[in-house]
Every structure is written in structure tokens, then in C-alpha cells.
Amino acid sequence: MKKSIIRILLPICALLFTNICRAQSDWPKVITATDGTIIDIYQPQTESFASNRLNARFALSVSEKGSQDPVFGVFWSVATVETDRDTRQVAIESIKIPNLKIPADTGEARLNFIKTTLETYMPKVVSHLSLDEVLSSLDEAQEEKKFSNDISHQLPKVIYSNQQSMLVSIDGAPQLKKNEDWGLDVVINSPFTIVNNKDGKFYLYGGGHWYVSPSAAGPYAYTNDKVQHRLKKIARKLNKIARKNNDVPSDETAGKPVYNIVVSTVPAELIQSDGNPDLVPIEGTGLLYVMNSDNDIFVDTHTQNYYVLLSGRWYSSKALNENSQWQYVASDKLPADFANIPEGSPKDNVLASVAGTAAAKEAVMDAQIPQTAKIDRRTATTHVEFDGTPRFRSIEGTHLQYAVNTSSTVLMYNGKYYAVDNGIWFVADSPSGPWAVSTERPDEMDQIPPTSPVYNSKYVYVYDVTPDYAYMGYTPGYLNSYVYGPTVVYGTGYDYTPWVGDYYYPRPWTWGFDMDYNPWCGWGFGLGYDYDWFNADFGLGYGYGGGGWYGGGGWYGGGWWGGASAYRPAYRNWRGRHSRPGGYGGYYGRNAPIDRIHHMNMRFNNNVYRNREGVIPRSRNNAGSFAGNHNFRSQNGNGIFSDRQGNIYQRGQQGQWQQRTNRGWSPVNSSQINMTRNIERQQQMRQRGQIRMQNFQRANNFSGGRSGGGARFGGGARFGGGGAHFSGGGAHFGGGGARPGGHR
């Protein structure tokens, strides 16, 4: 019955989402004033976007009642907005019009009337904007860019293999703890399922198979699935949890076992190929890429150097083997051919990590856009548990201290205690509470260095406060995505010390999971990590404390991967021969057949505020509610532009630019060539933003279920041949959080 309801609801949700997106793209929007005046509002041009304030200018045309000849003008707006990064929408809560420019014969009283009309009806008529379209028109020189200049790029241990392999990470020396439900000791400081069986051996469970080793740190060998009954019982319990969380159980998707298990107790990265590297040229460049690898590995034919992309950082080596010596290469120091990788080509996914490309600029701008929410100060609260008496440690360069023996982010400053829980600031007079919604955050938050494990909390903000509500938000830095120079990177690069007492509390990791950037969803695991390799039993609680690995109240609510509980970079990403949708070509409409979009293994649920108690949900019922009033007298609704001086332009039928003068259109003369180049650039970026929005909509419509095509190396699926996972919210990695476990 439940599945039937879901099948019914998914198409309905997709239709509603499609209608909202269509309403966003229909320009001009039309307001009918109380005196019958018709006001056409054209697509905005963003001037700045910071916090929850969006500054933009709009071209408009005003038609007096009974007149067929509109008067064109420009108005500048300052809007208070709410951003939803899941649906890629910017909702206008309220708007002010500080400046309106219409031909000089318009009187002051008339201008004030138009301003009032716009401020009154704009939030209804233009209720939602496409985030991708807003970003595409965003002035790249906008102020308040928050860069992370001290991020580390020091590469950890790098392991190369030319056979199918799996990297199993353990956070330091293996820590064992009894799982009362399983009746066995388990390794608690790893996101993988490692148990100490009563036969004196250790067993690793992943991908529907068991692997055995004389030591927790390996080496592990495939067991042919001939294991004792108690291990089969554990597998069934893990699969039951997976079913409860809407995941396909491992034993139902078990594919080929992995015969080379690599265990590391320090941060490490695994680079691998299926056999000797198969090098394929990239058209229009002097680059080759390793086709039989899930990693982004290239060869520059001019220098014969190898390049690899790891967590958004580039490294170079003279060879690709077990003894390779990798050196960091800044994204703006790469060979020029990297920027020439064509969109739509097999490796265009790396363009977001190549300085100067449109994809990189968009990623940097996107990293500055907050996810916002309206918090009910009366109902929102949090709960903090400590492993013993609260213990605090100073944060270098500040007067702040942070709690070390809790899975929560708790700071002490000027005699007050502040907690960040899923993007909401709380304050208390005692570390044990009671906690109330904070109206501010500590003054020295921006001084926290990335060497501190609470670094990501500096990216959570308090924007505005009323007696009943607080308006807060966070940028992707809270989710471990940072602007470093001209690109974005994953993680700070630092190896933090976890807390190990009666409970184990992990800290954010940068390395070990082939983190890869997706322009819509942020960072996700590479193809080598399917969800059925990770421990689904975090909900039983045996030493993880309140957080576990995947969130739900953990350290930052996110354990190893930082961020917060609703965000887990736990989708298998789109790279590779078998599961890509056409790369960035897919994002921008090139080489991306609609029947391949469903291979994008991404999740559209990065909003940590979603379904959280105390957050006021925004009604979307008024999206497009004025669609019936649209007046399409202009046949160029998406082609009207304005400059900063308030002049209006459009491209004529013959491709020439025209400027609005008085009540007509006149050709732009040769002296204005620089202006037309700027307008042409704006037009190209607007088109790019529209295509991004359309492709996001298409991908979202295909993300309501599971997709096939999950084969890792072509011959038989590594993780079950299919079983791509789209969560839709709160599935395998999170959704409630681990319960505190027993004592060590």
C-alpha cells in the first residue's frame, strides 16, 4: 500500500515542481495596478547576493490604461529571500524598491505609485526565482566573498592499484566495543562493518559479502560467503535496517566480490584502474584520460606528467604506480588544456575544479549562497549529551572554546554557551542547557581557523530576529565545501583528533572516499563507494554516541563527513563510463539524452532544515498564482536587458542590438561596442542558467526511484548492477540518528 501511494505521489510532486519551474521561466511577469495600469516585469539581473539579501535590477514596461504604447524603465530592488538549495529556488519574502528610473516626463507622484505597486505585488507575482538563473547573472565582482585561504592541500597516503579494490578507513588504531544486540565486539571507529567473531578472526561486511582477516586492520580475504550463523544474522539485521530506510538490502544486490581490500588507519586515498591504464585522448586538447578508472586521472602529452583530482585538489606525478610521488598543483597552475576540455566530453566533470572555467566560477558563486530558514523561537530547541563532565579546549587565535567530549558543536564564549544544531544557533547559561534559539552568534566566529574541528560552524549565520522568529542560514562551508582560490574543495585537509572515552565521536575527514563535486548537490562519494558498504547499524548505538557516522545529531550532526544530519555526501556520483549522464554536457543540454538522466546517482536533500522541528515551512502555493495575468505583448520576454545606468536593450530580429529611446527602439551605434559585448555576455549567461535550471528539473523528475547501470568496471556490477540510490530524504545515511551506546 505504501509503495502504491509513493508511486502515485511521485508523479504529482514532479508535476508540481515542473509547474513551479515553468512559472519561473515565463517572463515577463505582469502586475495589473489598481488604476488599470499594466506593468510588465522582465527577468532580473543580479547585482549582489549575500546572506538573505538579494540585490537586483529589473527592466519593466508600463502601459497606461487604454494605451498600446508602453514606456520602458528600470527599477533596483533589495529583496529579503529564503533559499532552498534542494529545489534550487529563491523565494522572495519581501522587497523594497529604492530606485526607479522611467523617462523624465514621469512625475514624482506617478513614480511613487508604481514603486508602491511593485513592493506590494512583487512577492506574489515573482514569488520564486531559479537559483541557477540568479547565479548566472550574478556579478562576479560582488563583495562579501568568504574564502578559506588556510585550507590544507597536503596529500595523505596515496595507494595505487591496477585491480578492483576497496579502501576501508579506520580512524586510528581499531577501537573495539561490544554490540549487545549482535553479541560480538565491533570496530567502532570506522564507517565500515568490522566485527570480531568468536573464532578469533575479524570479519568485514560490504557489498553483500563477508571478508575475513586475522586482524582488524587486515589483510582481508573473500570468504566465499561461508560464514557462521551469527554473521548471517548480522547481515540480515543490517538488511532489515536498510529496508526500513528505503535502501535495497545488500544480499539482494550483491555483485562481484572485491578481491583486494586495502585498510588504512590514517587518512589515505585509493587511486585505481581496471588493469593497466587505458589512455584515451580528449578532443581538442593534448590531454589523455584513464578510461578504465573511476578516478579522474589524466596525462599531459606535452610534459608526460600524470594529474589526478582528489577532493577538489590537483596533484601531479611523473608516473602512475605504487611508488608515485604526487605534488600539489594549484587549480590556476594546471596546463592550459584542462580549461579546454569540452563541455559534454567524457571528463567535463572536472571543469568545476579548473580555474577560470564557467563551471568553476559557478561553483564559487554557489558556495556563497546560503540555505535559509525561518526559526520559531518558541518551539525550536536542542539537546546536548556529554561523555562525562563537559570538557572544553581553546580555539587558536580566538577567545572561544569548544567542547571535545560531545557529538554536538558546543562553544563557550564570554560566559555563555552556544550550540549549532542542524544550522540553528542556540544559547544557554550552562553546557547542559536548557537551550533557547540564539539571537546572535559569538563575535569571533569568523576568526576560527581551519585547524579547528569546529571550523564549519563559522558558516552558520543569524540574519534577522523578531520577538517570535529568527532568520538563519548556512552556506556550503557548513557542509564541508570550501572556496579555495578560484575553485571549491572538499574538507579542510586537516586530520583532526577524535574523542575516545566511553563513547567515540568522529571528526570530519577530507580524504579516503574519492569525494567528487556535483553542481547541484555538492560533494558525493565516488563510484567506488556504494551505500551497502557502510554500516547501516548506526541506529543501534554501540559507541558512536549521539552522532554515528551519518548524522542525526552527531558531531556537527555529521560524523566523518562534517556538515549536518540531513546532508550526507552518500550518493554514488555520476562519473565513469557506465553511470554518467553526459557530464557537464548533461547539465547544459549537450549530449544528454533524457533516457540517460536517470543514471545520475544523486540526492536532492541537502537542506538540513527540512522537516526539522522548530523550522517554519514556507508555503509554495502562490508560485505562479498570477500566471493567468501574463501579458505576452513583448515577444522577447527573456531578451530584455538593462545596464547599471538604467538603459534598456534588446536584440532585434536581425541579431543587432537595439536601445530603447523615448518610445521606440533604435540601433546601437558603433561607439557602444563595449556595452553590447557586456550585454551579449549577460545574454549567454542567462541562457546558461536557463539550461541548468531545465536540466536540474529533468534530473529531479528522474530522481524519485532507483536506477540501474551501476556496473563499476563493465563486466558485471560491482555493487549489484543497479541499486543506485536516491533518498528523497532521511534514508540510509541519517534520518533520526544513532542512539547513545553502552560504555567502553
Buried (B, 14 or more C-beta within 10 A) or exposed (E): EEEEEBEEEBEEBBEEBBEBBBBBBBBBBBBBBEEEBBBBBBBBBBBBBBBBBBBBBBBBBBBBEEEEEBBBBBBBBBBBBBBBBBBBBBBBBEBEBEEBBBEEEBEEEBBEBBBEBBBBBBBBBBBBBBBBBBBBBBBEEBEEEBBBEEBBBEBBEBBBBBEBBBBBBBBBEBBBBBBEEBEBBBBBBBBBBBBBBEEEEBBBBBBBBBBBBEEBBBEBBBBEBEBEEBBEEBBEBBBEBBEEBBBBBBBBBBBBBBEBBBBBBEBBBBBBBBEEBEBEEBEEBBBBBBBBBBBBBBBBBEEEBBBBBBBBBBBBBEEBEEEBEBEEBBBEEBBEBBBBBBBBBBBBBBBBBBBBBBBBBBBBBBBBBBBBBBBBBEEBBBBBBBBEEBBBBEBEEBEBBBBBBBBBBBBBBEEBBBBBBBBBBBBBEEBBBEBBBBEEBBEBBEBBBBBBBBBBBBBBBBBBBEEEBBBBBBBBBBBBBBBBBBBBBBBBBBBBEBBBBBBBBBBBBBBBBBBBBBBBBBBBBBBBBBBBBBBBBBBBBBBBBBBBBBBBBBBBBBBBBBBBBBBBBBBBBBBBBBBBBBBBBBBBBBBBEEEBBBBBBBBBBBBBBBEBEBBBEBEBEEBBEBBEEBBEEBEEBBBBBBBEEBBBBBBEEEEEBBBBEEEEBEEBEEEBEEBBEBBBEBBEBBBBBBBBBBBBBBBBBBBBEBBBBBBBBEEEBBBBBBBBBBBBBBBBBBBEBBBBBEEB
